């Protein structure tokens, strides 16, 4: 699913693999960095803003050729919805930049060659911590996963960014849903990808790596190739979880795990309006309203030009104190993801670093 101009990236991958550590995990702590949300001239004027980063499709990427303009149109609209509320960046190669120029403010566009659009999955997790895991999902070939991951790592290093921690344990960013206050939800896909851990061991390990206090490991949704939690749950407030209704075979177990892991949490079950469709090997994310992006002040909620949109927007508004922002996602959701899947978010000093690099 990649473009033809990949030779330098592949070369970088070879060099990177020659210098990588073979230990089970690596943690590079950056505790010397002062973490704050102080205003440093954010264009939104919101000192509580997070930085949201999107990765543009390349004009050279054959995999997205038929839907290229749809992705561009979605990202342009989404970026304009973010701009003025939170901070937004679109990583885009020079040949693709003209498709965005004039449609978003110039300061939004940053030159980069990133080999895939689903940046959530291969970027660091936990907005205020930025912990990088090994991107090696079983739904991609190792070569494709490495190509994507290395393109991100190369750009990240080039601009002088630093991780808050790093591990070679396998975990997609789409399988990490946090409330921004020490609580994180993942699915048991992590146990499948990292079979050396029991569930209890995995929780202890991930708490330490992510710097969080509570972790729930829920059953993954049956039939989902990715095993991601962000198609199942969202935090609408610090102590409120919205669960997209699940089959009876796993629903009770999921709710029990959430309540055991987060004492006092409120779990609200959203109605299931999903229509089962596929695009290639991936199930559609259309009508998956929990694939929302939650920041400090806002929830960016995907809508699908569907009769249930208004009902679900009202449902989420009734279960949050944050401002709900509608983001039409029908142009991308059929590919298997939408608003959250296409977003990398950073908070505190990490947000400052990427905005002022």
Secondary structure as GFF3:
##gff-version 3
##sequence-region A 1 357
A	DSSP	alpha_helix	7	19	.	.	.	ID=ss1
A	DSSP	beta_strand	51	55	.	.	.	ID=ss2
A	DSSP	three_ten_helix	62	67	.	.	.	ID=ss3
A	DSSP	alpha_helix	68	82	.	.	.	ID=ss4
A	DSSP	beta_strand	87	92	.	.	.	ID=ss5
A	DSSP	alpha_helix	94	97	.	.	.	ID=ss6
A	DSSP	three_ten_helix	106	108	.	.	.	ID=ss7
A	DSSP	beta_strand	109	111	.	.	.	ID=ss8
A	DSSP	alpha_helix	119	122	.	.	.	ID=ss9
A	DSSP	beta_strand	131	134	.	.	.	ID=ss10
A	DSSP	alpha_helix	142	158	.	.	.	ID=ss11
A	DSSP	beta_strand	165	170	.	.	.	ID=ss12
A	DSSP	three_ten_helix	173	175	.	.	.	ID=ss13
A	DSSP	beta_strand	177	178	.	.	.	ID=ss14
A	DSSP	beta_strand	183	187	.	.	.	ID=ss15
A	DSSP	alpha_helix	189	193	.	.	.	ID=ss16
A	DSSP	alpha_helix	199	210	.	.	.	ID=ss17
A	DSSP	beta_strand	214	218	.	.	.	ID=ss18
A	DSSP	three_ten_helix	229	231	.	.	.	ID=ss19
A	DSSP	beta_strand	233	237	.	.	.	ID=ss20
A	DSSP	beta_strand	240	244	.	.	.	ID=ss21
A	DSSP	alpha_helix	248	261	.	.	.	ID=ss22
A	DSSP	beta_strand	266	270	.	.	.	ID=ss23
A	DSSP	beta_strand	278	279	.	.	.	ID=ss24
A	DSSP	beta_strand	282	283	.	.	.	ID=ss25
A	DSSP	beta_strand	293	294	.	.	.	ID=ss26
A	DSSP	beta_strand	298	303	.	.	.	ID=ss27
A	DSSP	alpha_helix	309	317	.	.	.	ID=ss28
A	DSSP	beta_strand	323	328	.	.	.	ID=ss29
A	DSSP	three_ten_helix	333	335	.	.	.	ID=ss30
A	DSSP	beta_strand	344	346	.	.	.	ID=ss31
A	DSSP	alpha_helix	348	355	.	.	.	ID=ss32
###
